[in-house]
Every structure is written in structure tokens, then in C-alpha cells.
């Protein structure tokens, strides 16, 4: 077996691997000898089938296995000897594969971008500012008012009052398309909050100004992308009877409100709110400090980047941003999306920082525990109420999904490791200044 270098430029590597016909034959023979004791065949005792018959019966299949084993072994030996770590799965192609015939040498080409040597980072040279925000009384009171508003009740307006945005109208309605009532278009005593956007566009606006006891015909068109295809894009008429008009009344900020939210009394609810707010502030502060850390690392460390990784990252960024700009497109039948220079620059930063953090984590022996992974899966599963078990099973069988969940955990632990060795000073600020710092992140 022979491995010959054909390219060594920067991080790009290419080799030819030659497996001689004799080596391949020896591998096939080895596999036949290994399998012979367990094979049963009509007319022969177990383990006594002649080698010539075994070769005729299984030779072609074992030839493919032997070829793969030989190539895999050559690649492993190559990486063990050179110390190269491929940035992506090496591209392996059989040279003259279509014309190859049994009894000939097997020659394959192998190419890859190898991971670059990454310089050491002295965490002590990094200076960071940790923003500290306390939950003041005004913030707690504001959160209490929001809770009271979300726990609001609706009370009947004075007789003859017109419905306004934010009011609740209790209605009976029957919907028809082309004069025919359709299934699912009828309801009685339906409480609809005007301005909530919970009905078809244009429906709620036509009930603004309505009075209790009034009958109205609401004319709307179903959206083109409406879930029920037989109604999508169709014009509809809803015959509505307004049975009541009610105005919102926020709940009282008292012990009863606290109990609705699982607290013993108002004082306990305030304490819970303060704790939750400070946890939110801490999370936002961490995001600001993490960006500052990544900016410093990006400026401190430079090294060659694997072109294949940068290209893959730029394509992913371009694809993601395109879908964000075209939310109506859910599939991938949108033609080729070419990354811009801005996409490439961002991709280079992400790849550089990703490789750097991975190397720091590797040397520091940072790991993600099973317990941490389980918690991450549980958190992700909450996005699929009623299907949590199915999501768990999907993650267990999907290595790529596991990696998607593990990667941010690993990155955060590496960030914590670096921060622990950096020079960090605390700075107390108000929540408005913290909000400005967070908004500044989105502008970068």
C-alpha cells in the first residue's frame, strides 16, 4: 500500500492511495478465512464449506468490504503519522473507477483542508467589563402592572357604548363563501378582543364602533396562504350578532393577584419578580461581555483558515439571511444564493473564533456532561408541547441534532473558562443603559 502526496499548499492537501491487487486479494482471503467457521451451506457441515465455493458465493461482496477497509486503514495510518486534522470529511474518489476491473490495483485520490496550527491565547491579557444591573422598585412596579394587565378582566360597557380597540366583543357569527356556509365558520358567544389580530385580517376592524345588540355583516378575504386550502384567497361574508361590548379592567395589584401567579402574597410576588428581572439582566450582561470577549479574541489571534469551512459557513449565512428576508418561502426551491463579500467576512470571523474556542476547550479539557445535554434536550423539547417524547427519540437517533445542541453549551463553557482567567471589572448601570448595550449588539 502506498500513499503519495500530490498537493501541499497552505492548508490544502491531496494524496493518492494505491492498494495493490495482491494486498486486496490478501484482504479478501483474510475475510473468507475469518468467516468460514460460521458459514453453513447445503451439502456441507458448518465450517467445512470449501474456500473456492465461499469465494464464488461471497467474493464480490467481500471484495468491496476489503477495498473499503484497506482505504480506511490507509487514511487512518496517514492521519496518525502526519498529525493532520481534516477541517471537513476528506473527499475520496476512485481513480478510473468506471474502468477498474478485479485483479487490478486500486488507486484513490484523497483531498482535504487540514486544520491550521492555532496560537496560544493568554487570558490574562484580556480585559472585560461586566455590567451589573439591580432590579429597582420602579422596575418591579412596572412588571407588576404588566402582570395585572395580562390578568385583566372585561366588564360590560354602558348600554349603547361603541366598541373600541382593546375592548372585548361577545359575538355569534356565521361565515359563508359564495353564499354557502362553510364548516368551522360558525360560533356562538365568542369573546373577541378587538385589535388582537386573532381573526382574519380586516375582520376585527369592521367591528370597531359596534354596539351590543347590533347585527353586522363583515366582508373579508381569506389570505392566499390560509391553512384550509379550500378557503385560501376566497372572499367571505360573516353575519355577526354583537351580544355584548366589554371594556378591559386590569386586575388589582394585591395578594389575590399574587396567588394567581403562584406566590403566597404580594411581597413574595415582588421578590420573585425582582429575582427574575435580575436573572434577565444578568443574561443580557453576559451577552454584552461575551461579544466584547469575542471581539478581543478576533483582534488578538490570526491564522490561516480552511477555505472549505469558510465557504460552507458563508453559504449557510447567505441562505439563512435570504430566508429571513423572504419569510414566505419555506422550501429550498429558490435557486442558487451567492454569498456577498459581507457574508464571507462574517464567515471568516465565525470560523476563526469557532476554531479558536474549540482549540482552547480541547486543551483545557472542557466537556459537556450527560446531565447538561439532557437539560438542553428538555429545554428544546418544550418548543413542541405534547410531542416531547418524540423529540427526545429524534435527538437520540440524530447525531447532527445532538451536535447542534452540544455546540452552544461547549462554547459557553469555553467562554466561562477564558473569563475566569481574564481581568474582569464590574460596572453598575441602569436597565436603560443595559438595553442600549444590547441594541448595539444587533447593529454590529
SVG drawing of the C-alpha trace seen along z (x, -y; Angstrom):
<svg xmlns="http://www.w3.org/2000/svg" viewBox="-80 -55 84 88">
<polyline fill="none" stroke="black" stroke-width="0.4" points="0.0,0.0 1.4,-3.4 0.4,-7.0 1.8,-9.7 1.5,-13.4 0.2,-15.3 -0.7,-18.7 0.7,-20.7 -0.3,-24.3 -1.2,-26.3 -3.8,-24.1 -4.8,-22.2 -3.6,-18.6 -4.1,-15.9 -2.8,-12.3 -3.2,-9.2 -3.6,-5.9 -2.6,-2.8 -3.8,0.7 -2.1,3.4 -4.1,6.2 -2.1,8.6 -2.9,6.7 -6.6,6.6 -6.6,10.4 -4.9,11.0 -7.6,8.9 -10.4,10.9 -8.7,14.2 -8.4,13.0 -12.1,12.2 -13.0,15.6 -10.9,17.4 -12.4,15.4 -16.0,16.1 -15.5,19.8 -16.1,21.4 -19.6,19.8 -20.9,20.5 -23.4,23.3 -24.3,24.4 -26.4,27.2 -24.3,30.3 -21.6,29.2 -21.1,29.2 -20.9,25.9 -17.4,24.5 -16.5,27.1 -17.6,25.2 -14.6,25.3 -12.8,22.0 -13.4,22.0 -17.2,22.2 -17.1,19.4 -15.1,17.2 -17.7,17.8 -20.6,17.1 -19.3,14.2 -16.2,13.0 -17.7,10.0 -19.3,8.6 -16.1,9.2 -14.1,7.5 -15.9,4.3 -15.6,4.6 -11.9,5.4 -11.4,2.3 -13.1,0.0 -11.2,1.5 -7.9,1.0 -8.6,-2.6 -9.9,-3.4 -6.8,-1.8 -4.5,-3.8 -6.3,-7.0 -6.1,-6.4 -2.4,-5.5 -1.8,-8.7 -3.5,-10.9 -1.8,-9.2 1.6,-9.7 1.2,-13.3 -0.9,-14.6 -3.2,-16.3 -6.8,-17.0 -9.2,-17.5 -11.4,-20.5 -14.2,-18.5 -14.6,-14.9 -11.9,-14.2 -13.1,-13.9 -12.2,-10.4 -12.6,-9.4 -11.6,-6.2 -9.3,-7.0 -10.5,-5.4 -13.3,-3.9 -15.6,-3.1 -12.8,-1.2 -11.4,0.7 -11.6,4.5 -10.9,7.2 -7.3,8.1 -6.0,4.5 -4.5,2.2 -6.9,-0.2 -5.9,-3.9 -7.9,-6.5 -7.4,-10.3 -7.9,-11.9 -8.1,-15.7 -8.9,-17.9 -8.2,-21.1 -6.4,-20.5 -7.0,-22.4 -4.3,-25.1 -2.0,-25.4 -3.7,-27.8 -1.7,-30.1 -2.0,-30.2 -4.1,-32.8 -3.1,-34.5 -6.4,-35.1 -4.6,-37.5 -4.2,-39.9 -7.9,-40.2 -9.8,-43.0 -13.6,-42.8 -16.3,-44.9 -19.3,-43.1 -22.4,-45.3 -24.4,-44.9 -28.0,-46.0 -30.1,-45.8 -33.9,-45.4 -35.1,-48.7 -38.6,-49.3 -39.7,-51.1 -38.9,-48.1 -40.6,-45.8 -43.7,-48.0 -43.7,-48.2 -43.6,-44.4 -46.4,-44.2 -48.6,-46.5 -47.9,-44.3 -48.9,-41.2 -52.1,-42.9 -52.8,-44.0 -52.3,-40.4 -54.6,-39.2 -57.3,-41.7 -61.0,-41.1 -63.6,-42.6 -66.7,-44.4 -69.8,-45.4 -69.7,-49.0 -72.6,-51.3 -75.6,-50.5 -75.2,-51.9 -71.4,-52.3 -69.4,-51.7 -66.7,-49.1 -63.1,-50.4 -59.7,-48.8 -58.8,-46.8 -62.5,-46.1 -63.9,-42.6 -67.0,-42.0 -69.0,-38.8 -70.4,-37.7 -72.3,-35.0 -71.2,-34.6 -71.9,-32.5 -69.4,-32.6 -70.2,-31.9 -68.3,-31.7 -70.3,-32.2 -73.5,-32.1 -72.7,-28.7 -72.0,-28.4 -68.7,-26.5 -67.6,-24.2 -65.8,-25.8 -67.2,-29.3 -69.9,-29.3 -69.6,-30.1 -71.8,-31.4 -70.8,-33.7 -67.3,-34.1 -65.2,-36.5 -63.1,-38.5 -60.6,-41.2 -60.5,-43.9 -57.0,-44.7 -55.7,-41.3 -55.1,-40.1 -56.6,-36.7 -59.1,-36.8 -58.7,-37.1 -57.1,-40.5 -59.8,-43.1 -62.4,-41.3 -61.8,-43.0 -61.5,-46.5 -65.1,-46.2 -66.4,-45.6 -64.9,-48.8 -67.8,-51.1 -70.3,-48.3 -72.9,-48.3 -74.4,-45.5 -77.5,-44.1 -76.3,-45.3 -76.0,-43.0 -73.2,-43.5 -72.0,-41.8 -68.2,-41.6 -66.8,-41.1 -63.2,-39.8 -60.9,-37.7 -59.0,-34.7 -55.2,-35.0 -53.7,-33.2 -51.6,-31.1 -54.6,-30.2 -54.3,-26.8 -57.6,-25.5 -56.8,-25.3 -60.5,-25.3 -60.8,-28.8 -57.4,-30.3 -57.9,-33.5 -61.7,-33.3 -64.0,-36.2 -66.2,-35.5 -69.1,-37.2 -69.6,-36.8 -73.1,-37.5 -72.3,-38.8 -74.5,-39.5 -72.9,-41.6 -74.2,-40.4 -72.0,-42.4 -69.3,-45.1 -66.9,-44.9 -64.0,-47.2 -60.8,-45.9 -60.2,-46.2 -56.7,-45.4 -56.6,-43.2 -55.9,-44.8 -52.3,-44.6 -52.9,-42.7 -52.4,-39.4 -55.1,-37.8 -53.1,-38.7 -50.0,-37.2 -51.8,-33.9 -52.9,-33.8 -49.2,-33.6 -48.3,-31.0 -46.9,-33.4 -48.0,-33.4 -48.7,-37.1 -47.8,-40.4 -44.5,-40.7 -43.5,-37.2 -44.5,-38.0 -42.4,-41.2 -39.4,-39.2 -40.0,-36.7 -40.2,-39.4 -37.0,-41.1 -35.2,-37.8 -36.5,-37.1 -35.6,-40.6 -32.0,-40.3 -31.6,-36.9 -32.7,-38.6 -30.3,-41.5 -27.5,-39.0 -28.2,-37.1 -28.2,-40.3 -25.0,-41.5 -23.3,-38.2 -24.3,-38.6 -22.6,-42.0 -19.5,-40.8 -19.3,-37.7 -19.4,-39.9 -16.6,-42.1 -14.6,-38.9 -15.1,-37.6 -14.1,-41.0 -10.9,-41.0 -10.1,-37.4 -10.8,-38.1 -8.3,-41.1 -5.7,-39.2 -5.4,-36.0 -4.8,-35.5 -4.2,-32.3 -4.9,-30.7 -8.4,-29.4 -9.6,-26.3 -11.2,-27.5 -13.8,-24.8 -15.0,-25.7 -15.3,-29.4 -17.1,-28.6 -19.6,-26.4 -20.2,-29.0 -20.7,-31.8 -23.2,-29.8 -25.1,-29.0 -25.1,-32.6 -26.3,-33.8 -29.1,-31.1 -30.3,-31.9 -30.4,-35.7 -32.2,-35.1 -34.9,-33.2 -35.2,-35.9 -35.8,-38.4 -38.3,-36.1 -40.3,-34.5 -43.0,-33.4 -40.5,-30.9 -40.4,-27.8 -38.7,-25.4 -35.4,-25.4 -36.6,-25.7 -35.3,-29.2 -32.3,-28.8 -28.7,-29.5 -27.9,-32.1 -24.5,-33.6 -22.7,-34.9 -21.6,-38.5 -18.3,-39.9 -20.1,-40.8 -21.2,-37.2 -17.6,-36.0 -16.2,-38.4 -18.6,-37.3 -18.0,-33.7 -14.2,-34.2 -14.8,-35.7 -17.1,-32.8 -14.8,-30.1 -11.7,-31.8 -13.5,-32.1 -15.0,-28.7 -11.7,-27.0 -10.0,-29.1 -12.6,-28.3 -12.6,-24.6 -8.8,-24.5 -8.9,-26.4 -11.6,-24.0 -9.7,-20.9 -6.5,-22.0 -8.5,-22.9 -10.4,-19.5 -13.7,-21.3 -16.6,-18.8 -20.4,-18.9 -21.8,-16.4 -24.6,-14.0 -26.7,-15.9 -26.1,-19.2 -27.1,-17.6 -30.3,-16.1 -31.2,-19.5 -30.6,-21.1 -32.8,-18.5 -35.5,-19.1 -35.4,-22.9 -35.6,-22.3 -38.4,-19.8 -40.6,-22.5 -41.0,-24.1 -43.0,-21.0 -45.8,-20.7 -47.4,-17.2 -44.5,-15.8 -41.7,-15.9 -41.2,-12.2 -41.0,-12.0 -38.5,-14.9 -36.3,-13.0 -36.3,-10.0 -35.5,-12.1 -32.5,-13.6 -31.2,-10.2 -31.1,-9.0 -29.8,-12.1 -26.1,-12.9 -26.3,-16.2 -29.1,-17.4 -27.1,-16.4 -24.2,-18.4 -26.4,-21.4 -27.5,-21.2 -24.0,-20.5 -22.1,-23.2 -23.6,-26.3 -23.1,-24.5 -19.5,-23.8 -18.9,-27.4 -20.4,-28.9 -18.3,-26.7 -15.1,-27.7 -16.1,-31.4 -16.5,-30.9 -13.1,-29.3 -11.5,-32.3 -13.4,-34.8 -12.1,-33.1 -8.6,-33.9 -9.3,-37.4 -9.2,-40.8 -12.9,-41.5 -14.3,-44.6 -17.9,-45.1 -19.8,-48.3 -23.2,-49.2 -25.6,-50.7 -29.3,-51.2 -31.5,-49.0 -31.9,-51.6 -28.2,-51.7 -28.1,-47.9 -30.9,-47.9 -28.8,-50.3 -25.8,-48.0 -28.0,-45.0 -29.4,-47.0 -25.9,-48.0 -25.1,-44.2 -27.8,-43.9 -26.3,-46.8 -22.9,-45.2"/>
</svg>
